[in-house]
Amino acid sequence: MTERQASAHRATSESDVTVRVDLDGTGASDISTGVPFYDHMLTALSKHSLIDLNVKAEGDVHIDVHHTVEDTAIVIGQVLREALGDKAGIRRYGDALVPLDESLARCVVDVSGRPYFVHSGEPEGQQYHLIGGHFTGSMVAHALESLAFNAGFTVHLSLLAGRDPHHIAEAQFKAFARALRAAVEPDPRVTGIPSTKGAL
């Protein structure tokens, strides 16, 4: 299989984002977004997906973290899509069930080429909680949805249990990471593109 690497740069009046990925890495990362909790989540995403991830983002975080979080997720999605190429030889589907203390998250990923995101199970109030004093709980779903739509993934993410806002967010990112790891892995039994249509 050829090298599955890609990089991209995106600049707007709200942010300046550069991302590089290697799908066949070891989970090494170098993350700097100016949003500390997001850095923590993207580091976990890299570590548990085994995708090497380098992210350098600067944005108007003095206004709100929203633009930087969303724009970074957009570029990560775009770069993942490029690195996957025609998707020949991959498993395509991945699923994971990940606990973090009292929290439990389940994620299913289909590298389908059809963007879709379904999210459920968070307790009422999670979306308003400021994790680390700056990262709104609603940003978990928004970031992963932005990533999925730009990568061309179908993602179903469910929180099955959870109480602590930090644990709830982290379990979901880790579940996504583990499902993504499985979905993009080469499958030695697959010949060509894993779709009856012949394209993903």
C-alpha positions as CSV (number, residue, x, y, z in Angstrom):
1,M,0.0,0.0,0.0
2,T,1.3,3.5,-0.9
3,E,2.0,6.1,1.8
4,R,-1.2,7.4,3.3
5,Q,-0.2,10.8,4.3
6,A,-1.6,14.3,3.6
7,S,-1.4,17.9,4.8
8,A,-3.4,21.0,4.3
9,H,-3.5,24.7,5.3
10,R,-6.7,26.8,5.7
11,A,-6.7,30.5,6.5
12,T,-9.7,32.7,7.2
13,S,-10.3,35.9,9.0
14,E,-11.1,33.8,12.1
15,S,-8.4,31.2,12.1
16,D,-5.2,29.9,10.5
17,V,-4.9,26.1,10.5
18,T,-2.3,23.7,9.3
19,V,-2.7,19.9,9.7
20,R,-0.7,16.9,8.7
21,V,-1.6,13.2,9.1
22,D,-0.1,9.8,8.6
23,L,-2.7,7.1,8.7
24,D,-0.1,4.4,9.2
25,G,1.7,6.0,12.1
26,T,2.1,5.2,15.8
27,G,-0.2,7.8,17.4
28,A,2.5,10.4,17.6
29,S,1.2,14.0,17.8
30,D,2.2,17.6,18.0
31,I,-0.9,19.6,18.8
32,S,-1.2,23.4,19.3
33,T,-4.6,25.1,18.9
34,G,-4.6,27.7,21.6
35,V,-7.5,25.7,23.2
36,P,-6.0,23.5,26.0
37,F,-8.8,21.0,26.4
38,Y,-9.1,20.6,22.6
39,D,-5.3,19.9,22.5
40,H,-5.9,17.2,25.1
41,M,-8.8,15.7,23.0
42,L,-6.8,15.8,19.7
43,T,-3.8,14.2,21.4
44,A,-6.1,11.4,22.6
45,L,-7.6,11.1,19.1
46,S,-4.1,10.6,17.7
47,K,-2.9,8.2,20.4
48,H,-5.9,5.9,20.2
49,S,-6.3,5.9,16.5
50,L,-2.6,5.3,15.9
51,I,-2.8,8.2,13.3
52,D,0.1,10.6,13.5
53,L,-1.4,14.0,13.8
54,N,0.3,17.4,13.6
55,V,-1.9,20.4,14.2
56,K,-1.0,24.1,14.3
57,A,-3.9,26.4,14.7
58,E,-4.2,30.1,15.6
59,G,-7.6,31.8,15.9
60,D,-9.7,34.4,17.6
61,V,-10.0,32.5,20.9
62,H,-10.2,35.8,22.7
63,I,-13.7,36.0,21.2
64,D,-14.7,32.3,21.7
65,V,-13.0,28.9,21.0
66,H,-15.8,28.0,18.6
67,H,-14.1,29.2,15.4
68,T,-10.8,27.5,16.1
69,V,-12.3,24.2,17.2
70,E,-14.6,24.0,14.2
71,D,-12.0,25.1,11.6
72,T,-9.4,22.7,13.0
73,A,-11.9,19.9,12.7
74,I,-12.8,20.9,9.2
75,V,-9.1,20.7,8.1
76,I,-8.5,17.4,9.9
77,G,-11.5,15.9,8.1
78,Q,-10.2,17.2,4.7
79,V,-6.8,15.8,5.3
80,L,-8.1,12.4,6.4
81,R,-10.1,12.2,3.3
82,E,-7.1,13.0,1.1
83,A,-4.9,10.6,2.9
84,L,-7.4,7.8,2.4
85,G,-7.2,8.2,-1.4
86,D,-9.5,5.8,-3.2
87,K,-9.9,3.8,0.0
88,A,-8.8,0.5,-1.6
89,G,-7.9,-2.2,0.8
90,I,-9.3,-0.7,4.0
91,R,-11.7,-2.3,6.4
92,R,-14.1,0.6,5.9
93,Y,-16.2,-0.1,9.1
94,G,-15.0,0.3,12.6
95,D,-16.7,0.3,16.0
96,A,-15.6,0.8,19.6
97,L,-16.9,0.7,23.1
98,V,-14.7,2.8,25.4
99,P,-15.0,3.4,29.2
100,L,-13.5,6.3,31.2
101,D,-14.3,5.6,34.8
102,E,-18.1,6.1,35.1
103,S,-18.5,7.2,31.5
104,L,-19.0,4.8,28.6
105,A,-19.2,5.8,24.9
106,R,-19.8,3.8,21.8
107,C,-18.9,4.9,18.3
108,V,-19.4,3.3,14.8
109,V,-17.5,4.7,11.8
110,D,-18.2,4.0,8.1
111,V,-15.7,5.4,5.7
112,S,-18.6,5.7,3.3
113,G,-18.0,8.9,1.3
114,R,-21.4,9.9,2.6
115,P,-21.2,12.4,5.4
116,Y,-23.6,11.8,8.3
117,F,-23.4,12.3,12.0
118,V,-25.8,10.9,14.7
119,H,-25.1,11.8,18.3
120,S,-27.1,10.9,21.4
121,G,-27.0,10.1,25.1
122,E,-25.4,13.1,26.7
123,P,-27.1,14.3,30.0
124,E,-28.9,17.6,29.8
125,G,-26.6,20.4,30.7
126,Q,-23.4,18.8,29.3
127,Q,-23.7,21.0,26.2
128,Y,-23.4,24.1,28.4
129,H,-20.6,23.0,30.8
130,L,-17.3,24.8,30.4
131,I,-14.7,22.1,30.6
132,G,-11.4,23.6,31.8
133,G,-13.3,26.9,31.9
134,H,-13.2,27.4,28.2
135,F,-14.3,24.4,26.1
136,T,-18.1,24.2,25.9
137,G,-19.5,20.6,26.1
138,S,-21.4,21.2,22.9
139,M,-18.1,21.4,21.1
140,V,-17.6,17.7,21.3
141,A,-20.4,16.9,18.9
142,H,-19.7,20.0,16.8
143,A,-16.1,19.1,16.3
144,L,-16.7,15.5,15.5
145,E,-19.6,16.4,13.2
146,S,-17.4,18.9,11.3
147,L,-14.6,16.3,11.0
148,A,-17.0,13.6,9.8
149,F,-18.7,15.9,7.2
150,N,-15.4,17.0,5.7
151,A,-13.9,13.5,5.8
152,G,-16.9,11.9,4.2
153,F,-17.6,9.6,7.1
154,T,-20.8,8.3,8.5
155,V,-20.5,8.4,12.3
156,H,-22.9,7.2,15.0
157,L,-21.7,8.3,18.5
158,S,-23.6,7.4,21.7
159,L,-22.9,8.1,25.3
160,L,-24.2,5.1,27.3
161,A,-23.2,6.4,30.7
162,G,-21.5,9.3,32.3
163,R,-21.5,11.9,35.0
164,D,-18.3,14.0,34.9
165,P,-18.2,16.4,31.9
166,H,-14.5,15.9,31.3
167,H,-14.9,12.1,31.3
168,I,-18.0,12.3,29.1
169,A,-16.1,14.3,26.5
170,E,-13.0,12.3,26.6
171,A,-14.7,8.9,26.4
172,Q,-16.5,10.1,23.2
173,F,-13.3,11.3,21.5
174,K,-11.5,8.0,22.5
175,A,-14.4,5.9,21.2
176,F,-14.3,7.8,17.9
177,A,-10.5,7.3,17.7
178,R,-10.7,3.5,18.3
179,A,-13.5,3.2,15.7
180,L,-11.6,5.3,13.2
181,R,-8.5,3.2,13.8
182,A,-10.3,0.0,12.8
183,A,-12.1,1.6,9.8
184,V,-9.0,3.0,8.1
185,E,-6.8,-0.1,8.7
186,P,-5.7,-2.1,5.7
187,D,-7.5,-5.5,5.6
188,P,-5.3,-8.1,3.9
189,R,-8.5,-10.0,2.8
190,V,-9.9,-7.0,0.9
191,T,-9.1,-6.7,-2.8
192,G,-9.9,-3.2,-4.2
193,I,-12.5,-0.9,-2.8
194,P,-14.8,-2.4,-0.2
195,S,-18.1,-1.4,-1.8
196,T,-20.5,-3.2,-4.3
197,K,-20.6,0.1,-6.1
198,G,-16.8,0.0,-6.7
199,A,-16.3,3.5,-5.2
200,L,-16.5,5.1,-1.8
